[in-house]
Amino acid sequence: MPEKKCNFSDCPITRTADVIGGKWTLPIIFALIYETKRFKELERSIEGINTRMLVKELKQLEDNGLVIRKVYAEVPPRVEYSLTEKGKALRKVLVEMREWGNEYLALPTA
């Protein structure tokens, strides 16, 4: 069966990479896969990310419909982040990527 060419602008792989291809996007999604987290919990669970970058990435994920930001009218304000159904649909992909990564890292280097 001949391989079908992928129109770069309409390619589903390209569109997916645009949505989840940021340096911190997958770690954020993975941190939210199993539970809702407050901002500081999320920040502490992702080694190496700074506050400014986390804010920026969360906003982008919210704009892309993968993360929900829920603000509670309390003093002090409480904000929680969780995945939407679209975000939760990435669980299988992330688990597969983790398994592939573990296998890849276990291979001897050439």
TIVO-2410 file (N, C-alpha, C; in nm, 3 decimals):
# residues 110
REC num residu      c1      c2      c3 atome chaine
REC   1      M   0.085  -0.117   0.000     N      A
REC   1      M   0.000   0.000   0.000    CA      A
REC   1      M   0.089   0.124   0.000     C      A
REC   2      P   0.071   0.213  -0.097     N      A
REC   2      P   0.157   0.333  -0.103    CA      A
REC   2      P   0.128   0.425   0.015     C      A
REC   3      E   0.235   0.490   0.059     N      A
REC   3      E   0.223   0.582   0.171    CA      A
REC   3      E   0.156   0.710   0.124     C      A
REC   4      K   0.057   0.756   0.197     N      A
REC   4      K  -0.015   0.877   0.163    CA      A
REC   4      K   0.065   0.998   0.210     C      A
REC   5      K   0.079   1.097   0.123     N      A
REC   5      K   0.148   1.221   0.161    CA      A
REC   5      K   0.060   1.299   0.257     C      A
REC   6      C   0.125   1.365   0.349     N      A
REC   6      C   0.054   1.444   0.449    CA      A
REC   6      C   0.073   1.592   0.417     C      A
REC   7      N  -0.037   1.661   0.389     N      A
REC   7      N  -0.033   1.804   0.368    CA      A
REC   7      N   0.005   1.866   0.503     C      A
REC   8      F   0.117   1.934   0.508     N      A
REC   8      F   0.172   1.983   0.634    CA      A
REC   8      F   0.070   2.063   0.715     C      A
REC   9      S  -0.005   2.152   0.652     N      A
REC   9      S  -0.098   2.238   0.726    CA      A
REC   9      S  -0.222   2.163   0.773     C      A
REC  10      D  -0.259   2.055   0.705     N      A
REC  10      D  -0.378   1.979   0.743    CA      A
REC  10      D  -0.344   1.846   0.811     C      A
REC  11      C  -0.218   1.819   0.832     N      A
REC  11      C  -0.175   1.692   0.888    CA      A
REC  11      C  -0.216   1.680   1.035     C      A
REC  12      P  -0.285   1.573   1.072     N      A
REC  12      P  -0.325   1.556   1.212    CA      A
REC  12      P  -0.206   1.547   1.307     C      A
REC  13      I  -0.096   1.491   1.262     N      A
REC  13      I   0.022   1.481   1.347    CA      A
REC  13      I   0.078   1.621   1.372     C      A
REC  14      T   0.084   1.703   1.269     N      A
REC  14      T   0.134   1.840   1.284    CA      A
REC  14      T   0.044   1.920   1.376     C      A
REC  15      R  -0.087   1.906   1.359     N      A
REC  15      R  -0.181   1.980   1.445    CA      A
REC  15      R  -0.168   1.935   1.590     C      A
REC  16      T  -0.152   1.804   1.612     N      A
REC  16      T  -0.135   1.752   1.747    CA      A
REC  16      T  -0.006   1.805   1.808     C      A
REC  17      A   0.101   1.803   1.731     N      A
REC  17      A   0.230   1.854   1.780    CA      A
REC  17      A   0.219   2.002   1.815     C      A
REC  18      D   0.141   2.078   1.739     N      A
REC  18      D   0.121   2.220   1.770    CA      A
REC  18      D   0.053   2.238   1.906     C      A
REC  19      V  -0.039   2.149   1.938     N      A
REC  19      V  -0.115   2.160   2.063    CA      A
REC  19      V  -0.036   2.109   2.183     C      A
REC  20      I   0.034   1.996   2.167     N      A
REC  20      I   0.101   1.934   2.283    CA      A
REC  20      I   0.253   1.933   2.273     C      A
REC  21      G   0.307   2.005   2.175     N      A
REC  21      G   0.450   1.998   2.150    CA      A
REC  21      G   0.538   2.093   2.229     C      A
REC  22      G   0.480   2.175   2.315     N      A
REC  22      G   0.561   2.268   2.395    CA      A
REC  22      G   0.645   2.192   2.496     C      A
REC  23      K   0.756   2.251   2.536     N      A
REC  23      K   0.848   2.186   2.629    CA      A
REC  23      K   0.780   2.141   2.757     C      A
REC  24      W   0.689   2.222   2.809     N      A
REC  24      W   0.627   2.192   2.938    CA      A
REC  24      W   0.486   2.136   2.927     C      A
REC  25      T   0.431   2.131   2.807     N      A
REC  25      T   0.293   2.088   2.789    CA      A
REC  25      T   0.268   1.947   2.838     C      A
REC  26      L   0.347   1.851   2.792     N      A
REC  26      L   0.327   1.713   2.834    CA      A
REC  26      L   0.351   1.690   2.983     C      A
REC  27      P   0.456   1.749   3.042     N      A
REC  27      P   0.469   1.733   3.187    CA      A
REC  27      P   0.349   1.790   3.266     C      A
REC  28      I   0.293   1.901   3.220     N      A
REC  28      I   0.177   1.958   3.287    CA      A
REC  28      I   0.057   1.865   3.274     C      A
REC  29      I   0.033   1.818   3.153     N      A
REC  29      I  -0.080   1.726   3.132    CA      A
REC  29      I  -0.061   1.600   3.215     C      A
REC  30      F   0.059   1.546   3.215     N      A
REC  30      F   0.085   1.425   3.291    CA      A
REC  30      F   0.064   1.447   3.441     C      A
REC  31      A   0.102   1.565   3.491     N      A
REC  31      A   0.083   1.597   3.632    CA      A
REC  31      A  -0.065   1.606   3.669     C      A
REC  32      L  -0.149   1.635   3.571     N      A
REC  32      L  -0.293   1.648   3.597    CA      A
REC  32      L  -0.373   1.524   3.557     C      A
REC  33      I  -0.306   1.422   3.505     N      A
REC  33      I  -0.376   1.303   3.455    CA      A
REC  33      I  -0.463   1.238   3.562     C      A
REC  34      Y  -0.414   1.227   3.683     N      A
REC  34      Y  -0.486   1.151   3.784    CA      A
REC  34      Y  -0.558   1.235   3.888     C      A
REC  35      E  -0.527   1.366   3.894     N      A
REC  35      E  -0.592   1.448   3.997    CA      A
REC  35      E  -0.589   1.596   3.962     C      A
REC  36      T  -0.685   1.667   4.018     N      A
REC  36      T  -0.691   1.812   4.011    CA      A
REC  36      T  -0.585   1.867   4.106     C      A
REC  37      K  -0.520   1.976   4.064     N      A
REC  37      K  -0.416   2.034   4.150    CA      A
REC  37      K  -0.430   2.186   4.155     C      A
REC  38      R  -0.390   2.239   4.270     N      A
REC  38      R  -0.379   2.383   4.283    CA      A
REC  38      R  -0.249   2.426   4.216     C      A
REC  39      F  -0.238   2.558   4.189     N      A
REC  39      F  -0.124   2.608   4.114    CA      A
REC  39      F   0.009   2.567   4.176     C      A
REC  40      K   0.027   2.592   4.305     N      A
REC  40      K   0.156   2.563   4.369    CA      A
REC  40      K   0.184   2.413   4.373     C      A
REC  41      E   0.081   2.330   4.389     N      A
REC  41      E   0.101   2.185   4.384    CA      A
REC  41      E   0.153   2.144   4.247     C      A
REC  42      L   0.092   2.203   4.145     N      A
REC  42      L   0.133   2.174   4.008    CA      A
REC  42      L   0.276   2.220   3.983     C      A
REC  43      E   0.308   2.340   4.029     N      A
REC  43      E   0.442   2.395   4.012    CA      A
REC  43      E   0.547   2.307   4.080     C      A
REC  44      R   0.516   2.261   4.201     N      A
REC  44      R   0.611   2.175   4.274    CA      A
REC  44      R   0.625   2.037   4.209     C      A
REC  45      S   0.524   1.992   4.139     N      A
REC  45      S   0.529   1.858   4.080    CA      A
REC  45      S   0.604   1.853   3.948     C      A
REC  46      I   0.641   1.969   3.894     N      A
REC  46      I   0.712   1.973   3.765    CA      A
REC  46      I   0.849   2.036   3.787     C      A
REC  47      E   0.948   1.953   3.796     N      A
REC  47      E   1.084   1.999   3.823    CA      A
REC  47      E   1.137   2.084   3.709     C      A
REC  48      G   1.188   2.203   3.743     N      A
REC  48      G   1.253   2.288   3.645    CA      A
REC  48      G   1.166   2.396   3.584     C      A
REC  49      I   1.036   2.390   3.603     N      A
REC  49      I   0.949   2.494   3.544    CA      A
REC  49      I   0.946   2.615   3.637     C      A
REC  50      N   0.940   2.734   3.578     N      A
REC  50      N   0.928   2.854   3.660    CA      A
REC  50      N   0.782   2.903   3.656     C      A
REC  51      T   0.749   2.990   3.748     N      A
REC  51      T   0.611   3.037   3.763    CA      A
REC  51      T   0.559   3.101   3.635     C      A
REC  52      R   0.639   3.188   3.576     N      A
REC  52      R   0.596   3.257   3.454    CA      A
REC  52      R   0.563   3.159   3.341     C      A
REC  53      M   0.648   3.059   3.324     N      A
REC  53      M   0.626   2.961   3.218    CA      A
REC  53      M   0.504   2.875   3.246     C      A
REC  54      L   0.483   2.839   3.373     N      A
REC  54      L   0.366   2.759   3.407    CA      A
REC  54      L   0.238   2.835   3.379     C      A
REC  55      V   0.235   2.963   3.415     N      A
REC  55      V   0.118   3.047   3.387    CA      A
REC  55      V   0.091   3.050   3.237     C      A
REC  56      K   0.196   3.074   3.160     N      A
REC  56      K   0.183   3.083   3.014    CA      A
REC  56      K   0.132   2.952   2.955     C      A
REC  57      E   0.191   2.840   2.995     N      A
REC  57      E   0.152   2.709   2.941    CA      A
REC  57      E   0.009   2.672   2.982     C      A
REC  58      L  -0.028   2.701   3.107     N      A
REC  58      L  -0.164   2.671   3.152    CA      A
REC  58      L  -0.267   2.752   3.072     C      A
REC  59      K  -0.235   2.878   3.045     N      A
REC  59      K  -0.325   2.962   2.964    CA      A
REC  59      K  -0.341   2.902   2.825     C      A
REC  60      Q  -0.229   2.858   2.765     N      A
REC  60      Q  -0.234   2.797   2.631    CA      A
REC  60      Q  -0.315   2.668   2.633     C      A
REC  61      L  -0.295   2.585   2.735     N      A
REC  61      L  -0.371   2.461   2.747    CA      A
REC  61      L  -0.520   2.488   2.768     C      A
REC  62      E  -0.550   2.593   2.841     N      A
REC  62      E  -0.690   2.632   2.861    CA      A
REC  62      E  -0.750   2.679   2.728     C      A
REC  63      D  -0.676   2.760   2.654     N      A
REC  63      D  -0.722   2.809   2.523    CA      A
REC  63      D  -0.743   2.694   2.424     C      A
REC  64      N  -0.661   2.589   2.437     N      A
REC  64      N  -0.673   2.473   2.348    CA      A
REC  64      N  -0.778   2.373   2.395     C      A
REC  65      G  -0.843   2.402   2.507     N      A
REC  65      G  -0.950   2.316   2.555    CA      A
REC  65      G  -0.904   2.189   2.624     C      A
REC  66      L  -0.780   2.188   2.676     N      A
REC  66      L  -0.728   2.069   2.743    CA      A
REC  66      L  -0.731   2.081   2.894     C      A
REC  67      V  -0.732   2.204   2.946     N      A
REC  67      V  -0.728   2.228   3.091    CA      A
REC  67      V  -0.842   2.321   3.130     C      A
REC  68      I  -0.899   2.291   3.247     N      A
REC  68      I  -1.002   2.377   3.306    CA      A
REC  68      I  -0.940   2.447   3.427     C      A
REC  69      R  -0.961   2.576   3.434     N      A
REC  69      R  -0.916   2.657   3.549    CA      A
REC  69      R  -1.040   2.695   3.628     C      A
REC  70      K  -1.047   2.649   3.752     N      A
REC  70      K  -1.163   2.680   3.836    CA      A
REC  70      K  -1.119   2.769   3.952     C      A
REC  71      V  -1.182   2.887   3.961     N      A
REC  71      V  -1.151   2.985   4.065    CA      A
REC  71      V  -1.263   2.982   4.168     C      A
REC  72      Y  -1.226   2.967   4.294     N      A
REC  72      Y  -1.322   2.968   4.404    CA      A
REC  72      Y  -1.321   3.106   4.468     C      A
REC  73      A  -1.439   3.156   4.495     N      A
REC  73      A  -1.454   3.289   4.557    CA      A
REC  73      A  -1.430   3.279   4.707     C      A
REC  74      E  -1.304   3.270   4.742     N      A
REC  74      E  -1.263   3.259   4.882    CA      A
REC  74      E  -1.153   3.361   4.908     C      A
REC  75      V  -1.126   3.383   5.035     N      A
REC  75      V  -1.013   3.467   5.072    CA      A
REC  75      V  -0.921   3.382   5.157     C      A
REC  76      P  -0.797   3.360   5.115     N      A
REC  76      P  -0.740   3.398   4.986    CA      A
REC  76      P  -0.801   3.315   4.873     C      A
REC  77      P  -0.794   3.367   4.749     N      A
REC  77      P  -0.852   3.296   4.636    CA      A
REC  77      P  -0.787   3.159   4.617     C      A
REC  78      R  -0.869   3.063   4.579     N      A
REC  78      R  -0.819   2.928   4.551    CA      A
REC  78      R  -0.846   2.899   4.404     C      A
REC  79      V  -0.743   2.852   4.334     N      A
REC  79      V  -0.755   2.819   4.192    CA      A
REC  79      V  -0.710   2.675   4.175     C      A
REC  80      E  -0.791   2.597   4.104     N      A
REC  80      E  -0.757   2.457   4.077    CA      A
REC  80      E  -0.757   2.432   3.927     C      A
REC  81      Y  -0.668   2.342   3.887     N      A
REC  81      Y  -0.656   2.305   3.747    CA      A
REC  81      Y  -0.685   2.157   3.731     C      A
REC  82      S  -0.759   2.124   3.627     N      A
REC  82      S  -0.787   1.985   3.596    CA      A
REC  82      S  -0.797   1.971   3.444     C      A
REC  83      L  -0.796   1.848   3.399     N      A
REC  83      L  -0.805   1.822   3.256    CA      A
REC  83      L  -0.950   1.816   3.211     C      A
REC  84      T  -0.975   1.863   3.091     N      A
REC  84      T  -1.105   1.846   3.027    CA      A
REC  84      T  -1.111   1.704   2.973     C      A
REC  85      E  -1.222   1.667   2.913     N      A
REC  85      E  -1.231   1.534   2.852    CA      A
REC  85      E  -1.128   1.519   2.739     C      A
REC  86      K  -1.105   1.627   2.664     N      A
REC  86      K  -1.001   1.624   2.560    CA      A
REC  86      K  -0.865   1.598   2.622     C      A
REC  87      G  -0.836   1.664   2.732     N      A
REC  87      G  -0.710   1.645   2.801    CA      A
REC  87      G  -0.697   1.504   2.855     C      A
REC  88      K  -0.804   1.452   2.914     N      A
REC  88      K  -0.802   1.316   2.968    CA      A
REC  88      K  -0.783   1.212   2.859     C      A
REC  89      A  -0.827   1.244   2.738     N      A
REC  89      A  -0.811   1.151   2.625    CA      A
REC  89      A  -0.664   1.129   2.590     C      A
REC  90      L  -0.576   1.216   2.637     N      A
REC  90      L  -0.432   1.201   2.612    CA      A
REC  90      L  -0.366   1.100   2.705     C      A
REC  91      R  -0.437   1.051   2.805     N      A
REC  91      R  -0.379   0.958   2.903    CA      A
REC  91      R  -0.315   0.837   2.834     C      A
REC  92      K  -0.388   0.776   2.744     N      A
REC  92      K  -0.337   0.657   2.674    CA      A
REC  92      K  -0.209   0.691   2.596     C      A
REC  93      V  -0.209   0.804   2.530     N      A
REC  93      V  -0.092   0.847   2.452    CA      A
REC  93      V   0.028   0.868   2.544     C      A
REC  94      L   0.007   0.935   2.657     N      A
REC  94      L   0.116   0.963   2.749    CA      A
REC  94      L   0.171   0.835   2.813     C      A
REC  95      V   0.083   0.743   2.846     N      A
REC  95      V   0.129   0.616   2.904    CA      A
REC  95      V   0.212   0.541   2.801     C      A
REC  96      E   0.168   0.540   2.677     N      A
REC  96      E   0.244   0.475   2.569    CA      A
REC  96      E   0.380   0.543   2.549     C      A
REC  97      M   0.381   0.676   2.553     N      A
REC  97      M   0.507   0.750   2.537    CA      A
REC  97      M   0.603   0.717   2.652     C      A
REC  98      R   0.549   0.708   2.774     N      A
REC  98      R   0.633   0.674   2.889    CA      A
REC  98      R   0.692   0.534   2.873     C      A
REC  99      E   0.609   0.439   2.829     N      A
REC  99      E   0.657   0.302   2.809    CA      A
REC  99      E   0.765   0.298   2.700     C      A
REC 100      W   0.741   0.370   2.590     N      A
REC 100      W   0.840   0.374   2.483    CA      A
REC 100      W   0.970   0.436   2.534     C      A
REC 101      G   0.958   0.544   2.611     N      A
REC 101      G   1.076   0.611   2.666    CA      A
REC 101      G   1.155   0.519   2.758     C      A
REC 102      N   1.086   0.442   2.842     N      A
REC 102      N   1.155   0.348   2.929    CA      A
REC 102      N   1.229   0.241   2.849     C      A
REC 103      E   1.167   0.192   2.743     N      A
REC 103      E   1.231   0.092   2.657    CA      A
REC 103      E   1.351   0.153   2.585     C      A
REC 104      Y   1.332   0.275   2.534     N      A
REC 104      Y   1.440   0.344   2.461    CA      A
REC 104      Y   1.560   0.367   2.552     C      A
REC 105      L   1.534   0.414   2.675     N      A
REC 105      L   1.642   0.441   2.768    CA      A
REC 105      L   1.714   0.314   2.812     C      A
REC 106      A   1.646   0.201   2.806     N      A
REC 106      A   1.706   0.074   2.847    CA      A
REC 106      A   1.796   0.016   2.737     C      A
REC 107      L   1.784   0.065   2.613     N      A
REC 107      L   1.865   0.014   2.502    CA      A
REC 107      L   2.009   0.062   2.515     C      A
REC 108      P   2.104  -0.024   2.479     N      A
REC 108      P   2.245   0.021   2.482    CA      A
REC 108      P   2.267   0.129   2.376     C      A
REC 109      T   2.353   0.223   2.406     N      A
REC 109      T   2.383   0.329   2.309    CA      A
REC 109      T   2.485   0.276   2.209     C      A
REC 110      A   2.473   0.327   2.089     N      A
REC 110      A   2.564   0.281   1.981    CA      A
REC 110      A   2.691   0.361   1.980     C      A
***
